[in-house]
């Protein structure tokens, strides 16, 4: 498999691809930390705290309730950063002192009863206009400990299957670099490569073939 090539973020939010130097997740995390200058409209306001500290309390029952409320608000902020493709806010949350309270691999049902995928799967399924920033955010998640091979409860898909369906070759390359297994089959017995071929996703199929071959 040819590893995806290194890239940098320019002021117009485009990524320039370099053909020689392989990149690593740590490099992508470093780039994510500097996104505030490239995405000024996404930067957190100077008056907004970068972390959500749990309120101080004394009685055991109050401490438990306060912790539950703190964790809920922290994960709501995390999901909002993912769903609105806000890399600056995501970096603030994942580099803060309460990262252990963030459910990186959580699936849940919304009010309509629909299963919402994990954060990594959501980014893997980003539309074409969001795929550049989603790639950086996915690298940030993987560095923070998101499970690259997590299988959804609804269909048994992995993030690699989702990226293949979207014909996102760069995301496929990142996931494979992070340890995703190309041979994992979903609930219908299909690998990511088979999903890409069936959907006519040529770029993703070419990336996956290099890994399988």
MDTraj code that builds the backbone (N, CA, C; nanometers):
import mdtraj as md
import numpy as np

residues = "UNK UNK UNK UNK UNK UNK UNK UNK UNK UNK UNK UNK UNK UNK UNK UNK UNK UNK UNK UNK UNK UNK UNK UNK UNK UNK UNK UNK UNK UNK UNK UNK UNK UNK UNK UNK UNK UNK UNK UNK UNK UNK UNK UNK UNK UNK UNK UNK UNK UNK UNK UNK UNK UNK UNK UNK UNK UNK UNK UNK UNK UNK UNK UNK UNK UNK UNK UNK UNK UNK UNK UNK UNK UNK UNK UNK UNK UNK UNK UNK UNK UNK UNK UNK UNK UNK UNK UNK UNK UNK UNK UNK UNK UNK UNK UNK UNK UNK UNK UNK UNK UNK UNK UNK UNK UNK UNK UNK UNK UNK UNK UNK UNK UNK UNK UNK UNK UNK UNK UNK UNK UNK UNK UNK UNK UNK UNK UNK UNK UNK UNK UNK UNK UNK UNK UNK UNK UNK UNK UNK UNK UNK UNK UNK UNK UNK UNK UNK UNK UNK UNK UNK UNK UNK UNK UNK UNK UNK UNK UNK UNK UNK UNK UNK UNK UNK UNK UNK UNK UNK UNK UNK UNK UNK UNK UNK UNK UNK UNK UNK UNK UNK UNK UNK UNK UNK UNK UNK UNK UNK UNK UNK UNK UNK UNK UNK UNK UNK UNK UNK UNK UNK UNK UNK UNK UNK UNK UNK UNK UNK UNK UNK UNK".split()
xyz = np.array([
    [0.0842, -0.1194, 0.0000],
    [0.0000, 0.0000, 0.0000],
    [0.0870, 0.1233, 0.0000],
    [0.0596, 0.2188, -0.0813],
    [0.1297, 0.3457, -0.0798],
    [0.0651, 0.4366, 0.0225],
    [0.1427, 0.4806, 0.1203],
    [0.0881, 0.5684, 0.2228],
    [0.0499, 0.7016, 0.1616],
    [-0.0577, 0.7661, 0.2102],
    [-0.0952, 0.8952, 0.1595],
    [0.0181, 0.9937, 0.1816],
    [0.0277, 1.0934, 0.0962],
    [0.1393, 1.1855, 0.1035],
    [0.1098, 1.3000, 0.1981],
    [0.2170, 1.3669, 0.2416],
    [0.2029, 1.4751, 0.3385],
    [0.1308, 1.5932, 0.2764],
    [0.0667, 1.6730, 0.3600],
    [-0.0032, 1.7883, 0.3087],
    [0.0068, 1.9010, 0.4090],
    [-0.0122, 2.0212, 0.3611],
    [-0.0167, 2.1379, 0.4478],
    [-0.1419, 2.2162, 0.4166],
    [-0.1811, 2.2980, 0.5109],
    [-0.3054, 2.3740, 0.4978],
    [-0.2737, 2.5176, 0.4618],
    [-0.3262, 2.5658, 0.3514],
    [-0.3036, 2.7027, 0.3095],
    [-0.4166, 2.7914, 0.3594],
    [-0.4009, 2.9227, 0.3395],
    [-0.4977, 3.0165, 0.3934],
    [-0.6349, 3.0046, 0.3308],
    [-0.6433, 2.9485, 0.2097],
    [-0.7736, 2.9354, 0.1453],
    [-0.8353, 2.8010, 0.1744],
    [-0.7873, 2.7344, 0.2806],
    [-0.8456, 2.6094, 0.3300],
    [-0.8258, 2.4917, 0.2369],
    [-0.7317, 2.5016, 0.1417],
    [-0.7027, 2.3904, 0.0525],
    [-0.5808, 2.3163, 0.1033],
    [-0.5700, 2.1888, 0.0670],
    [-0.4563, 2.1080, 0.1053],
    [-0.3663, 2.0870, -0.0155],
    [-0.2361, 2.1141, 0.0005],
    [-0.1394, 2.0909, -0.1056],
    [-0.0695, 1.9592, -0.0771],
    [-0.0700, 1.8717, -0.1724],
    [-0.0157, 1.7373, -0.1546],
    [0.1324, 1.7347, -0.1926],
    [0.2143, 1.6767, -0.1099],
    [0.3547, 1.6583, -0.1382],
    [0.3785, 1.5120, -0.1695],
    [0.4568, 1.4831, -0.2721],
    [0.4656, 1.3491, -0.3265],
    [0.5771, 1.2648, -0.2659],
    [0.6612, 1.3197, -0.1812],
    [0.7777, 1.2444, -0.1391],
    [0.7749, 1.2000, 0.0058],
    [0.7274, 1.2831, 0.0966],
    [0.7424, 1.2541, 0.2383],
    [0.6177, 1.1903, 0.2955],
    [0.6233, 1.0655, 0.3459],
    [0.5064, 1.0055, 0.4111],
    [0.4726, 1.0817, 0.5382],
    [0.3414, 1.0899, 0.5684],
    [0.3051, 1.1589, 0.6898],
    [0.2641, 1.0581, 0.7978],
    [0.2588, 1.1052, 0.9204],
    [0.2205, 1.0229, 1.0338],
    [0.1122, 1.0953, 1.1126],
    [0.0477, 1.0229, 1.1978],
    [-0.0628, 1.0824, 1.2725],
    [-0.0147, 1.1984, 1.3586],
    [0.1069, 1.1893, 1.4119],
    [0.1582, 1.2974, 1.4962],
    [0.1736, 1.4266, 1.4174],
    [0.2134, 1.4143, 1.2886],
    [0.2259, 1.5329, 1.2050],
    [0.0904, 1.5974, 1.1822],
    [-0.0109, 1.5142, 1.1614],
    [-0.1448, 1.5682, 1.1392],
    [-0.1969, 1.6360, 1.2646],
    [-0.1633, 1.5794, 1.3809],
    [-0.2081, 1.6423, 1.5042],
    [-0.1425, 1.7792, 1.5216],
    [-0.0148, 1.7882, 1.4835],
    [0.0549, 1.9158, 1.4907],
    [-0.0121, 2.0189, 1.4008],
    [-0.0533, 1.9747, 1.2806],
    [-0.1226, 2.0668, 1.1907],
    [-0.2571, 2.1082, 1.2489],
    [-0.3261, 2.0146, 1.3165],
    [-0.4562, 2.0480, 1.3731],
    [-0.4441, 2.1556, 1.4793],
    [-0.3319, 2.1574, 1.5524],
    [-0.3143, 2.2565, 1.6579],
    [-0.2988, 2.3975, 1.6021],
    [-0.2630, 2.4102, 1.4742],
    [-0.2459, 2.5421, 1.4155],
    [-0.3584, 2.5846, 1.3249],
    [-0.4720, 2.5174, 1.3344],
    [-0.5806, 2.5466, 1.2408],
    [-0.6550, 2.6763, 1.2730],
    [-0.6316, 2.7330, 1.3891],
    [-0.7064, 2.8538, 1.4235],
    [-0.6776, 2.9679, 1.3266],
    [-0.5548, 2.9722, 1.2710],
    [-0.5235, 3.0782, 1.1764],
    [-0.5850, 3.0518, 1.0398],
    [-0.5996, 2.9241, 1.0038],
    [-0.6573, 2.8915, 0.8739],
    [-0.8090, 2.8884, 0.8773],
    [-0.8662, 2.8662, 0.9971],
    [-1.0112, 2.8615, 1.0121],
    [-1.0536, 2.9630, 1.1181],
    [-1.0342, 3.0923, 1.0941],
    [-1.0667, 3.1907, 1.1979],
    [-1.2139, 3.1911, 1.2344],
    [-1.3012, 3.1537, 1.1399],
    [-1.4439, 3.1540, 1.1693],
    [-1.4834, 3.0377, 1.2583],
    [-1.3936, 2.9393, 1.2736],
    [-1.4233, 2.8257, 1.3597],
    [-1.3545, 2.8360, 1.4953],
    [-1.2679, 2.9321, 1.5123],
    [-1.1913, 2.9431, 1.6352],
    [-1.2847, 2.9740, 1.7519],
    [-1.2484, 2.9202, 1.8676],
    [-1.3258, 2.9504, 1.9864],
    [-1.2969, 3.0929, 2.0290],
    [-1.3957, 3.1617, 2.0791],
    [-1.3792, 3.2979, 2.1241],
    [-1.2854, 3.3018, 2.2434],
    [-1.2127, 3.4127, 2.2575],
    [-1.1152, 3.4218, 2.3656],
    [-1.1807, 3.4147, 2.5018],
    [-1.3093, 3.4483, 2.5097],
    [-1.3782, 3.4432, 2.6378],
    [-1.4378, 3.3073, 2.6641],
    [-1.4317, 3.2150, 2.5681],
    [-1.4898, 3.0823, 2.5844],
    [-1.3865, 2.9873, 2.6427],
    [-1.4171, 2.9192, 2.7536],
    [-1.3191, 2.8266, 2.8106],
    [-1.2947, 2.7108, 2.7158],
    [-1.1707, 2.6649, 2.7080],
    [-1.1367, 2.5549, 2.6183],
    [-1.1727, 2.4200, 2.6776],
    [-1.1966, 2.4133, 2.8076],
    [-1.2401, 2.2897, 2.8705],
    [-1.3643, 2.3173, 2.9531],
    [-1.4313, 2.2111, 2.9933],
    [-1.5530, 2.2241, 3.0718],
    [-1.5277, 2.1605, 3.2070],
    [-1.4817, 2.2375, 3.3059],
    [-1.4486, 2.1771, 3.4347],
    [-1.5730, 2.1362, 3.5105],
    [-1.5664, 2.0259, 3.5837],
    [-1.6816, 1.9866, 3.6643],
    [-1.6991, 2.0828, 3.7803],
    [-1.8217, 2.1151, 3.8165],
    [-1.8432, 2.2082, 3.9272],
    [-1.7985, 2.1484, 4.0597],
    [-1.7518, 2.2347, 4.1479],
    [-1.7078, 2.1893, 4.2795],
    [-1.8297, 2.1656, 4.3684],
    [-1.8277, 2.0569, 4.4424],
    [-1.9349, 2.0253, 4.5358],
    [-1.8797, 1.9352, 4.6451],
    [-1.9573, 1.9098, 4.7472],
    [-1.9040, 1.8412, 4.8645],
    [-1.9760, 1.7091, 4.8933],
    [-2.1065, 1.7067, 4.8939],
    [-2.1775, 1.5839, 4.9294],
    [-2.1586, 1.4781, 4.8219],
    [-2.1441, 1.3490, 4.8584],
    [-2.1186, 1.2428, 4.7582],
    [-2.2237, 1.2372, 4.6484],
    [-2.3524, 1.2451, 4.6852],
    [-2.4573, 1.2373, 4.5841],
    [-2.4517, 1.3571, 4.4902],
    [-2.4236, 1.4748, 4.5446],
    [-2.4113, 1.5938, 4.4608],
    [-2.2910, 1.5819, 4.3679],
    [-2.1825, 1.5242, 4.4181],
    [-2.0645, 1.5062, 4.3346],
    [-2.0935, 1.4122, 4.2191],
    [-2.1711, 1.3057, 4.2448],
    [-2.2064, 1.2121, 4.1390],
    [-2.2922, 1.2805, 4.0329],
    [-2.3928, 1.3553, 4.0774],
    [-2.4798, 1.4248, 3.9828],
    [-2.4019, 1.5299, 3.9040],
    [-2.3110, 1.5979, 3.9731],
    [-2.2305, 1.6996, 3.9049],
    [-2.1408, 1.6358, 3.8003],
    [-2.0857, 1.5186, 3.8325],
    [-1.9980, 1.4506, 3.7359],
    [-2.0778, 1.4048, 3.6141],
    [-2.1976, 1.3526, 3.6368],
    [-2.2819, 1.3084, 3.5249],
    [-2.3154, 1.4264, 3.4342],
    [-2.3506, 1.5395, 3.4935],
    [-2.3823, 1.6580, 3.4147],
    [-2.2590, 1.7084, 3.3401],
    [-2.1450, 1.7041, 3.4069],
    [-2.0194, 1.7461, 3.3439],
    [-1.9863, 1.6582, 3.2234],
    [-1.9985, 1.5264, 3.2411],
    [-1.9659, 1.4355, 3.1309],
    [-2.0636, 1.4521, 3.0153],
    [-2.1907, 1.4734, 3.0465],
    [-2.2904, 1.4927, 2.9407],
    [-2.2599, 1.6186, 2.8598],
    [-2.2306, 1.7284, 2.9284],
    [-2.2017, 1.8532, 2.8577],
    [-2.0729, 1.8421, 2.7774],
    [-1.9745, 1.7700, 2.8301],
    [-1.8482, 1.7521, 2.7593],
    [-1.8695, 1.6740, 2.6299],
    [-1.9491, 1.5671, 2.6358],
    [-1.9734, 1.4864, 2.5163],
    [-2.0648, 1.5568, 2.4175],
    [-2.1537, 1.6411, 2.4658],
    [-2.2346, 1.7215, 2.3745],
    [-2.1464, 1.8189, 2.2974],
    [-2.0497, 1.8790, 2.3656],
    [-1.9563, 1.9683, 2.2980],
    [-1.8714, 1.8924, 2.1972],
    [-1.8338, 1.7703, 2.2325],
    [-1.7548, 1.6859, 2.1425],
    [-1.8335, 1.6520, 2.0168],
    [-1.9588, 1.6097, 2.0332],
    [-2.0405, 1.5748, 1.9169],
    [-2.0664, 1.6973, 1.8297],
    [-2.0854, 1.8131, 1.8907],
    [-2.1084, 1.9351, 1.8133],
    [-1.9849, 1.9701, 1.7305],
    [-1.8662, 1.9551, 1.7901],
    [-1.7430, 1.9832, 1.7156],
    [-1.7304, 1.8910, 1.5954],
    [-1.7694, 1.7644, 1.6109],
    [-1.7631, 1.6684, 1.5004],
    [-1.8658, 1.7028, 1.3934],
    [-1.9886, 1.7221, 1.4346],
    [-2.0974, 1.7404, 1.3386],
    [-2.0874, 1.8725, 1.2628],
    [-2.0238, 1.9727, 1.3228],
    [-2.0074, 2.1017, 1.2550],
    [-1.8673, 2.1170, 1.1974],
    [-1.7910, 2.0090, 1.1957],
    [-1.6564, 2.0075, 1.1363],
    [-1.5721, 2.1240, 1.1896],
    [-1.5609, 2.1308, 1.3212],
    [-1.4861, 2.2377, 1.3874],
    [-1.3558, 2.1799, 1.4432],
    [-1.2462, 2.1825, 1.3667],
    [-1.1219, 2.1196, 1.4114],
    [-1.0571, 2.1898, 1.5295],
    [-1.0773, 2.3208, 1.5412],
    [-1.0171, 2.3952, 1.6520],
    [-1.0804, 2.3539, 1.7841],
    [-1.2121, 2.3492, 1.7866],
    [-1.2827, 2.3072, 1.9089],
    [-1.2500, 2.1624, 1.9434],
    [-1.2410, 2.0764, 1.8433],
    [-1.2073, 1.9364, 1.8682],
    [-1.0690, 1.9255, 1.9316],
    [-0.9732, 2.0001, 1.8790],
    [-0.8377, 1.9952, 1.9350],
    [-0.8367, 2.0437, 2.0798],
    [-0.9132, 2.1487, 2.1085],
    [-0.9210, 2.1984, 2.2459],
    [-0.9740, 2.0909, 2.3407],
    [-1.0776, 2.0204, 2.2979],
    [-1.1383, 1.9182, 2.3835],
    [-1.0447, 1.7990, 2.4042],
    [-0.9801, 1.7544, 2.2958],
    [-0.8974, 1.6342, 2.3050],
    [-0.7628, 1.6603, 2.3722],
    [-0.7208, 1.7852, 2.3774],
    [-0.5953, 1.8176, 2.4446],
    [-0.6182, 1.8693, 2.5859],
    [-0.7440, 1.8732, 2.6294],
    [-0.7758, 1.9218, 2.7634],
    [-0.7601, 1.8143, 2.8695],
    [-0.7778, 1.8505, 2.9946],
    [-0.7555, 1.7558, 3.1050],
    [-0.8657, 1.6524, 3.1242],
    [-0.9785, 1.6676, 3.0537],
    [-1.0912, 1.5769, 3.0757],
    [-1.1163, 1.4836, 2.9572],
    [-1.0107, 1.4532, 2.8816],
    [-1.0272, 1.3687, 2.7643],
    [-1.0774, 1.2295, 2.8016],
    [-1.0442, 1.1818, 2.9219],
    [-1.0895, 1.0490, 2.9643],
    [-1.2409, 1.0425, 2.9771],
    [-1.3075, 1.1566, 2.9907],
    [-1.4529, 1.1593, 3.0045],
    [-1.5247, 1.1681, 2.8707],
    [-1.4508, 1.1743, 2.7610],
    [-1.5117, 1.1831, 2.6282],
    [-1.5265, 1.0428, 2.5702],
    [-1.6459, 1.0099, 2.5237],
    [-1.6741, 0.8773, 2.4647],
    [-1.6379, 0.8807, 2.3162],
    [-1.5143, 0.8451, 2.2858],
    [-1.4664, 0.8545, 2.1474],
    [-1.5352, 0.7544, 2.0556],
    [-1.5770, 0.6397, 2.1080],
    [-1.6301, 0.5318, 2.0235],
    [-1.7782, 0.5054, 2.0492],
    [-1.8494, 0.6073, 2.0885],
    [-1.9887, 0.5872, 2.1264],
    [-2.0833, 0.6002, 2.0082],
    [-2.1761, 0.5043, 1.9977],
    [-2.2929, 0.5167, 1.9101],
    [-2.4140, 0.5435, 1.9987],
    [-2.5095, 0.6189, 1.9482],
    [-2.6289, 0.6419, 2.0279],
    [-2.7471, 0.6679, 1.9360],
    [-2.8669, 0.6600, 1.9921],
    [-2.9890, 0.6856, 1.9162],
    [-3.0351, 0.8285, 1.9436],
    [-3.0694, 0.8991, 1.8365],
    [-3.1207, 1.0348, 1.8559],
    [-3.2699, 1.0293, 1.8885],
    [-3.3326, 1.1462, 1.8962],
    [-3.4733, 1.1523, 1.9366],
    [-3.5650, 1.0847, 1.8349],
    [-3.5198, 1.0733, 1.7104],
    [-3.6004, 1.0079, 1.6068],
    [-3.5798, 0.8562, 1.6047],
    [-3.4967, 0.8048, 1.6942],
    [-3.4701, 0.6620, 1.6978],
    [-3.3651, 0.6168, 1.5980],
    [-3.2980, 0.7099, 1.5341],
    [-3.1952, 0.6763, 1.4354],
    [-3.0599, 0.6600, 1.5042],
    [-2.9870, 0.5571, 1.4641],
    [-2.8554, 0.5325, 1.5220],
    [-2.7551, 0.6315, 1.4634],
    [-2.6905, 0.7082, 1.5496],
    [-2.5890, 0.8046, 1.5076],
    [-2.4533, 0.7353, 1.5171],
    [-2.3727, 0.7371, 1.4120],
    [-2.2465, 0.6624, 1.4126],
    [-2.1436, 0.7240, 1.5059],
    [-2.0346, 0.6534, 1.5251],
    [-1.9237, 0.7074, 1.6036],
    [-1.8653, 0.8298, 1.5328],
    [-1.7886, 0.9068, 1.6069],
    [-1.7297, 1.0283, 1.5503],
    [-1.6405, 0.9961, 1.4313],
    [-1.5612, 0.8890, 1.4423],
    [-1.4708, 0.8535, 1.3324],
    [-1.5497, 0.8123, 1.2085],
    [-1.6564, 0.7377, 1.2256],
    [-1.7394, 0.6984, 1.1113],
    [-1.8082, 0.8190, 1.0486],
    [-1.8502, 0.9120, 1.1330],
    [-1.9136, 1.0338, 1.0810],
    [-1.8163, 1.1084, 0.9906],
    [-1.6915, 1.1233, 1.0345],
    [-1.5914, 1.1938, 0.9548],
    [-1.5548, 1.1152, 0.8298],
    [-1.5507, 0.9821, 0.8405],
    [-1.5193, 0.8986, 0.7241],
    [-1.6260, 0.9130, 0.6163],
    [-1.7481, 0.9430, 0.6573],
    [-1.8575, 0.9582, 0.5620],
    [-1.8834, 1.1018, 0.5194],
    [-1.7877, 1.1905, 0.5418],
    [-1.8059, 1.3317, 0.5081],
    [-1.8260, 1.3506, 0.3583],
    [-1.9097, 1.4468, 0.3235],
    [-1.9283, 1.4826, 0.1833],
    [-1.8004, 1.5440, 0.1283],
    [-1.7924, 1.5517, -0.0039],
    [-1.6694, 1.5957, -0.0700],
    [-1.6231, 1.7324, -0.0207],
    [-1.7143, 1.8247, 0.0039],
    [-1.6748, 1.9608, 0.0442],
    [-1.6174, 1.9653, 0.1851],
    [-1.6390, 1.8604, 0.2649],
    [-1.5873, 1.8576, 0.4018],
    [-1.4699, 1.7612, 0.4191],
    [-1.4291, 1.6934, 0.3128],
    [-1.3341, 1.5841, 0.3291],
    [-1.1947, 1.6301, 0.3691],
    [-1.1547, 1.7501, 0.3302],
    [-1.0225, 1.7986, 0.3688],
    [-1.0111, 1.8150, 0.5202],
    [-1.1055, 1.8899, 0.5776],
    [-1.1000, 1.9139, 0.7215],
    [-1.1337, 1.7864, 0.7983],
    [-1.2200, 1.7011, 0.7437],
    [-1.2537, 1.5749, 0.8094],
    [-1.1309, 1.4850, 0.8212],
    [-1.0409, 1.4915, 0.7240],
    [-0.9189, 1.4108, 0.7280],
    [-0.8311, 1.4514, 0.8465],
    [-0.8154, 1.5812, 0.8668],
    [-0.7360, 1.6301, 0.9796],
    [-0.8011, 1.5933, 1.1120],
    [-0.9327, 1.6080, 1.1205],
    [-1.0037, 1.5762, 1.2440],
    [-0.9991, 1.4265, 1.2737],
    [-1.0068, 1.3432, 1.1707],
    [-0.9979, 1.1986, 1.1911],
    [-0.8605, 1.1603, 1.2453],
    [-0.7556, 1.2249, 1.1946],
    [-0.6209, 1.1985, 1.2454],
    [-0.6096, 1.2382, 1.3921],
    [-0.6741, 1.3477, 1.4276],
    [-0.6757, 1.3923, 1.5670],
    [-0.7457, 1.2889, 1.6549],
    [-0.8566, 1.2362, 1.6085],
    [-0.9298, 1.1345, 1.6842],
    [-0.8467, 1.0073, 1.7012],
    [-0.7832, 0.9627, 1.5938],
    [-0.7029, 0.8403, 1.5999],
    [-0.5854, 0.8570, 1.6957],
    [-0.5241, 0.9744, 1.6944],
    [-0.4146, 1.0003, 1.7869],
    [-0.4638, 0.9991, 1.9311],
    [-0.5868, 1.0441, 1.9530],
    [-0.6430, 1.0485, 2.0881],
    [-0.6901, 0.9121, 2.1362],
    [-0.6959, 0.8125, 2.0469],
    [-0.7327, 0.6778, 2.0895],
    [-0.8621, 0.6230, 2.0336],
    [-0.9198, 0.6881, 1.9334],
    [-1.0405, 0.6343, 1.8705],
    [-1.0096, 0.4984, 1.8074],
    [-1.1043, 0.4059, 1.8179],
    [-1.0840, 0.2695, 1.7696],
    [-1.1060, 0.2625, 1.6185],
    [-0.9979, 0.2370, 1.5455],
    [-1.0045, 0.2400, 1.3997],
    [-1.0874, 0.1241, 1.3445],
    [-1.0913, 0.0119, 1.4152],
    [-1.1641, -0.1042, 1.3652],
    [-1.3012, -0.1243, 1.4266],
    [-1.3554, -0.0221, 1.4914],
    [-1.4866, -0.0344, 1.5551],
    [-1.5925, -0.0689, 1.4511],
    [-1.6767, -0.1671, 1.4842],
    [-1.7831, -0.2103, 1.3928],
    [-1.9172, -0.1606, 1.4438],
    [-1.9930, -0.0981, 1.3545],
    [-2.1206, -0.0397, 1.3947],
    [-2.2191, -0.1488, 1.4341],
    [-2.3048, -0.1145, 1.5276],
    [-2.4083, -0.2088, 1.5702],
    [-2.5149, -0.2254, 1.4631],
    [-2.5267, -0.1263, 1.3778],
    [-2.6249, -0.1286, 1.2702],
    [-2.5551, -0.1587, 1.1372],
    [-2.5361, -0.2861, 1.1082],
    [-2.4775, -0.3256, 0.9804],
    [-2.3364, -0.3787, 0.9868],
    [-2.2704, -0.3656, 1.1017],
    [-2.1365, -0.4203, 1.1156],
    [-2.0306, -0.3521, 1.0315],
    [-2.0547, -0.2278, 0.9893],
    [-1.9577, -0.1560, 0.9076],
    [-1.8470, -0.0964, 0.9931],
    [-1.7319, -0.0759, 0.9318],
    [-1.6229, -0.0033, 0.9951],
    [-1.6092, 0.1333, 0.9277],
    [-1.5233, 0.2176, 0.9847],
    [-1.4990, 0.3479, 0.9224],
    [-1.4410, 0.3314, 0.7825],
    [-1.3666, 0.2231, 0.7607],
    [-1.3094, 0.1975, 0.6284],
    [-1.4195, 0.1690, 0.5265],
    [-1.5224, 0.0949, 0.5656],
    [-1.6368, 0.0718, 0.4769],
    [-1.7033, 0.2050, 0.4404],
    [-1.7199, 0.2907, 0.5410],
    [-1.7881, 0.4181, 0.5188],
    [-1.7077, 0.5067, 0.4241],
    [-1.5754, 0.5126, 0.4453],
    [-1.4899, 0.5924, 0.3572],
    [-1.4914, 0.5378, 0.2151],
    [-1.4983, 0.4052, 0.2005],
    [-1.5035, 0.3444, 0.0676],
    [-1.6325, 0.3805, -0.0045],
    [-1.7437, 0.3823, 0.0693],
    [-1.8722, 0.4186, 0.0097],
    [-1.8697, 0.5622, -0.0415],
    [-1.7987, 0.6498, 0.0296],
    [-1.7889, 0.7910, -0.0087],
    [-1.6804, 0.8151, -0.1140],
    [-1.6102, 0.7115, -0.1543],
    [-1.5002, 0.7221, -0.2507],
    [-1.3942, 0.8199, -0.2013],
    [-1.3658, 0.8129, -0.0724],
    [-1.2669, 0.9020, -0.0094],
    [-1.1358, 0.8244, 0.0040],
    [-1.0533, 0.8304, -0.0990],
    [-0.9302, 0.7515, -0.1017],
    [-0.8324, 0.7959, 0.0061],
    [-0.8241, 0.9263, 0.0314],
    [-0.7306, 0.9743, 0.1330],
    [-0.7706, 0.9283, 0.2720],
    [-0.9003, 0.9269, 0.3002],
    [-0.9462, 0.8766, 0.4290],
    [-0.9185, 0.7279, 0.4409],
    [-0.9389, 0.6537, 0.3322],
    [-0.9054, 0.5110, 0.3332],
    [-0.7569, 0.4920, 0.3648],
    [-0.6725, 0.5717, 0.3023],
    [-0.5293, 0.5613, 0.3272],
    [-0.4932, 0.5918, 0.4714],
    [-0.5558, 0.6945, 0.5297],
    [-0.5301, 0.7291, 0.6688],
    [-0.5721, 0.6154, 0.7617],
    [-0.6899, 0.5589, 0.7382],
    [-0.7391, 0.4508, 0.8237],
    [-0.6506, 0.3272, 0.8122],
    [-0.6068, 0.2954, 0.6914],
    [-0.5169, 0.1812, 0.6730],
    [-0.3833, 0.2073, 0.7422],
    [-0.3346, 0.3287, 0.7338],
    [-0.2104, 0.3656, 0.8007],
    [-0.2241, 0.3523, 0.9518],
    [-0.3432, 0.3787, 1.0032],
    [-0.3687, 0.3708, 1.1472],
    [-0.3964, 0.2281, 1.1942],
    [-0.3994, 0.1319, 1.1022],
    [-0.4162, -0.0072, 1.1419],
    [-0.5469, -0.0726, 1.1056],
    [-0.6300, -0.0079, 1.0249],
    [-0.7557, -0.0690, 0.9825],
    [-0.7278, -0.1923, 0.8966],
    [-0.8091, -0.2955, 0.9144],
    [-0.7924, -0.4193, 0.8386],
    [-0.8838, -0.4171, 0.7164],
    [-0.8230, -0.4286, 0.5998],
    [-0.8992, -0.4207, 0.4753],
    [-0.9884, -0.5418, 0.4537],
    [-0.9580, -0.6528, 0.5200],
    [-1.0344, -0.7752, 0.4972],
    [-1.1564, -0.7926, 0.5852],
    [-1.1841, -0.6974, 0.6737],
    [-1.3013, -0.7077, 0.7610],
    [-1.4286, -0.6961, 0.6774],
    [-1.5261, -0.7830, 0.7073],
    [-1.6523, -0.7843, 0.6319],
    [-1.7644, -0.7257, 0.7165],
    [-1.8562, -0.6568, 0.6501],
    [-1.9703, -0.5987, 0.7205],
    [-2.0778, -0.7037, 0.7425],
    [-2.1948, -0.6601, 0.7874],
    [-2.3027, -0.7539, 0.8169],
    [-2.3536, -0.8283, 0.6960],
    [-2.3266, -0.7785, 0.5763],
    [-2.3681, -0.8449, 0.4531],
    [-2.2540, -0.9230, 0.3889],
    [-2.1435, -0.9349, 0.4620],
    [-2.0320, -1.0162, 0.4137],
    [-1.9431, -0.9485, 0.3115],
    [-1.9430, -0.8163, 0.3061],
    [-1.8642, -0.7433, 0.2064],
    [-1.7460, -0.6725, 0.2715],
    [-1.6327, -0.6766, 0.2046],
    [-1.5169, -0.5995, 0.2492],
    [-1.5304, -0.4561, 0.1986],
    [-1.4430, -0.3693, 0.2464],
    [-1.4459, -0.2298, 0.2006],
    [-1.4176, -0.2208, 0.0509],
    [-1.3264, -0.3055, 0.0021],
    [-1.2962, -0.3055, -0.1413],
    [-1.4186, -0.3469, -0.2220],
    [-1.4884, -0.4486, -0.1781],
    [-1.6084, -0.4944, -0.2492],
    [-1.7167, -0.3865, -0.2480],
    [-1.7268, -0.3162, -0.1365],
    [-1.8244, -0.2069, -0.1283],
    [-1.7885, -0.0971, -0.2283],
    [-1.6594, -0.0634, -0.2367],
    [-1.6153, 0.0410, -0.3292],
    [-1.6392, 0.0002, -0.4744],
    [-1.6091, -0.1245, -0.5088],
    [-1.6268, -0.1727, -0.6461],
    [-1.7749, -0.1733, -0.6830],
    [-1.8591, -0.2206, -0.5919],
    [-2.0029, -0.2261, -0.6185],
    [-2.0616, -0.0864, -0.6354],
    [-2.0059, 0.0105, -0.5637],
    [-2.0580, 0.1468, -0.5723],
    [-1.9925, 0.2305, -0.6800],
    [-1.9000, 0.1729, -0.7553],
    [-1.8324, 0.2482, -0.8603],
    [-1.7381, 0.3540, -0.8070],
    [-1.6850, 0.3318, -0.6875],
    [-1.5952, 0.4288, -0.6233],
    [-1.4513, 0.3938, -0.6615],
    [-1.4057, 0.4481, -0.7725],
    [-1.2796, 0.4043, -0.8326],
    [-1.1570, 0.4446, -0.7508],
    [-1.1544, 0.5659, -0.6993],
    [-1.0363, 0.6114, -0.6261],
    [-1.0178, 0.5318, -0.4971],
    [-1.1257, 0.5121, -0.4244],
    [-1.1162, 0.4325, -0.3024],
    [-1.0788, 0.2885, -0.3329],
    [-1.1357, 0.2332, -0.4405],
    [-1.1042, 0.0954, -0.4789],
    [-0.9568, 0.0809, -0.5145],
    [-0.9008, 0.1807, -0.5828],
    [-0.7593, 0.1750, -0.6198],
    [-0.6714, 0.1777, -0.4944],
    [-0.7062, 0.2603, -0.3975],
    [-0.6296, 0.2681, -0.2720],
    [-0.6376, 0.1369, -0.1960],
    [-0.7560, 0.0776, -0.1917],
    [-0.7730, -0.0482, -0.1186],
    [-0.7053, -0.1649, -0.1912],
    [-0.7048, -0.1622, -0.3232],
    [-0.6379, -0.2693, -0.3983],
    [-0.4882, -0.2710, -0.3687],
    [-0.4273, -0.1535, -0.3511],
    [-0.2851, -0.1488, -0.3216],
    [-0.2559, -0.2151, -0.1881],
    [-0.3496, -0.2060, -0.0962],
    [-0.3315, -0.2695, 0.0344],
    [-0.3538, -0.4189, 0.0268],
    [-0.4611, -0.4584, -0.0416],
    [-0.4945, -0.6001, -0.0519],
    [-0.3925, -0.6722, -0.1371],
    [-0.3501, -0.6074, -0.2464],
    [-0.2537, -0.6699, -0.3374],
    [-0.1169, -0.6798, -0.2758],
])
top = md.Topology()
chain = top.add_chain()
for i, resn in enumerate(residues, 1):
    res = top.add_residue(resn, chain, resSeq=i)
    for name in ("N", "CA", "C"):
        top.add_atom(name, md.element.get_by_symbol(name[0]), res)
traj = md.Trajectory(xyz[None], top)
